[in-house]
Amino acid sequence: MDYILSILIFFPAIAGILGFVVDKGSAKAYGVSVAAIELLLALGLWASFDTTNPGMQFTEFSPIISQFGISYNVGVDGISLFIVIMAALITLLGIILLRDDTKNMKNMIVSLLFLEMTMVGVFLSLDAIIFYMFWELSLVPMLYIIGAWGGPDRVYAAVKFFLYTFAGSLIMLVGLLAMAYLFHLESGIWSFNLLDWYTLKLTTNQQFWLFLAFFSGFAIKVPMFPFHTWLPWAHGQAPTIGSVILAAVLLKMGTYGFVRFSLPILPDASVTFTPFIMALSLIMVIYTAMVAFAQKDMKQVIAYSSVSHMGIIMIGVFAMNAEGLGGSIFLMLSHGIVSGALFMLVGVIYERTGTKIMDEFGGLAAVMPVYATVFGVMLMASVGLPLTIGFVGEFLVLLGFYKVSAIGTILAGTTIIIGSVYMLALFKKSFFGPVRHEKNLGLKDLDRRELTALLPLVAIVVWLGVYPKPILEPIDNSVKALLVQMENHAQLESTKEAIIVSKKEVK
Amino acid sequence: MFIDPKNITMDVLNLATLMPMLIAIGGGLVILTIDLIKENIHKSLYVMLTILILFVDLGATLGLNFGPNEKGFFDVMLIDGLAILSQVLILVASVLFIPLALTSKRFHEYSYPEFFALFLFMIAGFQFMVSSDNLILIFIGLETASLSLYTLIAMHNRHNSFEAAVKYFTMGALAAGFFTMGSAVLYGISGSLELYQIAPAIQSRMGEPGMMMFLLGGAGLLLTAFAFKLSLFPFHTWAPDVYEGASAPLAGYMSVVPKIAAFVVSMRIFEMFIDLQIEWVQTMIIILSVLTMTLANLMALVQEDVKRMLAYSSISHAGFVMVAIALATEKANIGIFLYYGLFMFTNLGAFAMLWVSRHKHRVHHARYDHPYEKFSGMVKIMPMGAIVMGLFMLSLAGVPPFSVFWGKVYLMSATIDAGYTWLAIIMGLNSAIAAYYYLKLVVYMFLKEPTEQVTKETTYYNVSKPLLTILGLAVFVTVGSIFYVDPLIEYITEMIRATNFGI
């Protein structure tokens, strides 16, 4: 399986092209089969993955534009492995959850498969231009999914989503090109290979500007406060499957970009910018949590809570120690699972009632007990209850952050409190009390299709909440390698300090 | 270095350098003769004949010896790598363009063999223009090509086509005036019309008092002339009207071929000034290009007609590429040709899609042929057409891995290498602005419901097998660019290195 990564990337795309030929009625079954095979392939990758090796594995390299140093270069390490598996899993479950009467099912399946290619491609690319290619391409199917199947303002939301991210990433592209030029000055050859870039020592001034360029691309995608305004629009208008993939996978591209590009290539600037990023992240955590509490629309609550949790992930990334960074990568996975599931659950109730306003519901626990249970589990995981998947990541991040700033940790810790406030309020309004509308009495509980999509997620939430070791270990190995790389690479003593302190304390 | 009139031999004349142009001109005459002998021949014969002549022309061009000092015909012809490269691009674009005449509906201009003869004369003009560093021959080439082009536009035989032709003619005459005056000033300073003699002459007189005034006059007038030809701000105002009046394929052709020719001459002239360390020429070009791309983008945002939008977008792309002239580095020069080599297929494809949907009557809008509404819900009516047009739009917007992206990246990279990071950021932001209006068409095609007038009959009105073939080729080149950019860059680099301009 030497070419397993290429197969993983291009299998969905080829399947997408072939999907044009598949009959309309069988489109969903086709999509499920393809996504299932992709997931199996991803699991196969995990099975053959050497968990003790922290470096890049299964690397492939073939020059594409050798004059300009662009090559097809992919590889996987503990950081990207699980995100890829998560992306494949969420795509599969999302497709399963699609209603059979979705209009233009075939177009939907084809776009989802192309989207899957771009998602997997982003996380596996080791060449900056190839990374950028998948990064930009991911916008196109998402634009179509939001714009064609979304709510009343879908076109506005879709275009806003596209332009916002596109503008940011073009600045990032300037940064990437400048980076390649600096590498060329230093070594005399053109290269966009990340592993080459890791060896380049840049002055603090260069790092400063490059960091800003990268930041504009990644921060909009995360989305960091105050660049988050496109996200509530996109979530508000997107169909369920769009929100699920957007929250679970696409947002992770931003944080992944920070981990893969900003930290190892620009360690000094990353440390310089840490207070700034931390401040933004803390605002993001607390402010959006409060905004979430003020929402009447169930989906908006989850959208804002998702932004709030992305803030915790950012804090972990810039804690610059094994706990924080490892925790934030684990949190990326758990956030993907949990927010994906929550958006699915909102979609379920929306399909039944045609509304997402919490005041319209009430008493659903009596009418739909299974639904209420699943919702409850996911809600607990989102809040970060021990023994759920949400706890592990959040705890590690806060632990890592504590070494950087105790006060900051307390502030960030409020997210758990505010989080439980708005989540429990949501739960109370929708599931307890009297049934507000007569017609809600007749709501059907989860059917087989929905259970098939949701139960695996419940199982994962509990499994990884109780026993996260099989995933934490490979992540931890790669994260430590990354930190060592950062430390060796740093120019300033102060940077080395910021990184080294916590590395020694790693158990 | 004048040739001694007594010792002219065939070797010195090197008449082979004239072959490509003679083939085009001869071919045009053949077409006219055929019409004399037998009337009412179907246009397909002329189209195929033109393609064949262009292929012979291409072969003759590729067969030429070239080098930095490969001169011919009393030393006015200069067959360097640049000349070969640009002629190849011009001929390939022409081969792509001419089959678009074979529409299913009959259009006025193609029933005249003169159309094809003029077309070939125009190509000969462009070929003269790019393969000379003699200002007079450049001027003759420019005027031959332009006069033929005006006529081609007018032959579309609609009111706004006449308007377009006259407008273009007037503007072109103005530009020609500026060009001759600029050349006269250069002749006044240096006593020569050959660029390779002008450069050292200027250099030796640089220190003289008042010299800068003359240079300002010369360079300023020439820059104005080329700003007209390249439709740079503020001399761009003719472009949208002319594009709108011309038939869609001709508009697409105009957005590529005359610009390539004008860029080649600009490279020869302005990079000479820049190499002479005359900094304000560089500053002026940078200002012009920034204004051009930004303002054209902003204008494109508010257009209601797709063809006008594409006209403004072509202006903006020209502004983008103009940056490379100001940089005057090898990489930037490679970037120009890479950009236009890739942009050519995509843009011609986009205009060809407009041509497919061209209706004899304006069924969608009283004022415009191609309003956005015409394309609304196109994915439901002709899914392949919508996908193809969508691909072209994404490529023009610079979404990787489609063709124009590589040109953009290469030029932006050249800009950064030259130390103009801020300029690269402006270029990037402009691409983001541009994405909006390309996306607008995508939104209309994919996300809106079809209006009543949008039917297969009106959107597929003009389709035919040759059009589909050209579209298929354009899509193939646009999508598969990642696989051939490398050899393309290699070829362009080799050609650019075999040139002789500047000092």
Chai-1 contact restraints between the chains, C-beta under 6 A:
chainA,res_idxA,chainB,res_idxB,connection_type,confidence,min_distance_angstrom,max_distance_angstrom,comment,restraint_id
A,I65,B,V485,contact,1.0,0.0,6.0,A-B,restraint_1
A,I65,B,D486,contact,1.0,0.0,6.0,A-B,restraint_2
A,S66,B,D486,contact,1.0,0.0,6.0,A-B,restraint_3
A,Q67,B,D486,contact,1.0,0.0,6.0,A-B,restraint_4
A,Q67,B,I489,contact,1.0,0.0,6.0,A-B,restraint_5
A,M133,B,P400,contact,1.0,0.0,6.0,A-B,restraint_6
A,M133,B,P401,contact,1.0,0.0,6.0,A-B,restraint_7
A,E136,B,V399,contact,1.0,0.0,6.0,A-B,restraint_8
A,E136,B,P400,contact,1.0,0.0,6.0,A-B,restraint_9
A,G147,B,L447,contact,1.0,0.0,6.0,A-B,restraint_10
A,A148,B,L447,contact,1.0,0.0,6.0,A-B,restraint_11
A,V155,B,V443,contact,1.0,0.0,6.0,A-B,restraint_12
A,V155,B,L447,contact,1.0,0.0,6.0,A-B,restraint_13
A,V159,B,L439,contact,1.0,0.0,6.0,A-B,restraint_14
A,L163,B,Y436,contact,1.0,0.0,6.0,A-B,restraint_15
A,F166,B,A432,contact,1.0,0.0,6.0,A-B,restraint_16
A,F166,B,A435,contact,1.0,0.0,6.0,A-B,restraint_17
A,A167,B,A432,contact,1.0,0.0,6.0,A-B,restraint_18
A,L170,B,G428,contact,1.0,0.0,6.0,A-B,restraint_19
A,L170,B,S431,contact,1.0,0.0,6.0,A-B,restraint_20
A,L170,B,A432,contact,1.0,0.0,6.0,A-B,restraint_21
A,I171,B,G428,contact,1.0,0.0,6.0,A-B,restraint_22
A,V174,B,A424,contact,1.0,0.0,6.0,A-B,restraint_23
A,V174,B,I425,contact,1.0,0.0,6.0,A-B,restraint_24
A,V174,B,G428,contact,1.0,0.0,6.0,A-B,restraint_25
A,L177,B,M412,contact,1.0,0.0,6.0,A-B,restraint_26
A,L177,B,S413,contact,1.0,0.0,6.0,A-B,restraint_27
A,L177,B,I416,contact,1.0,0.0,6.0,A-B,restraint_28
A,A178,B,I416,contact,1.0,0.0,6.0,A-B,restraint_29
A,Y181,B,I416,contact,1.0,0.0,6.0,A-B,restraint_30
A,Y181,B,D417,contact,1.0,0.0,6.0,A-B,restraint_31
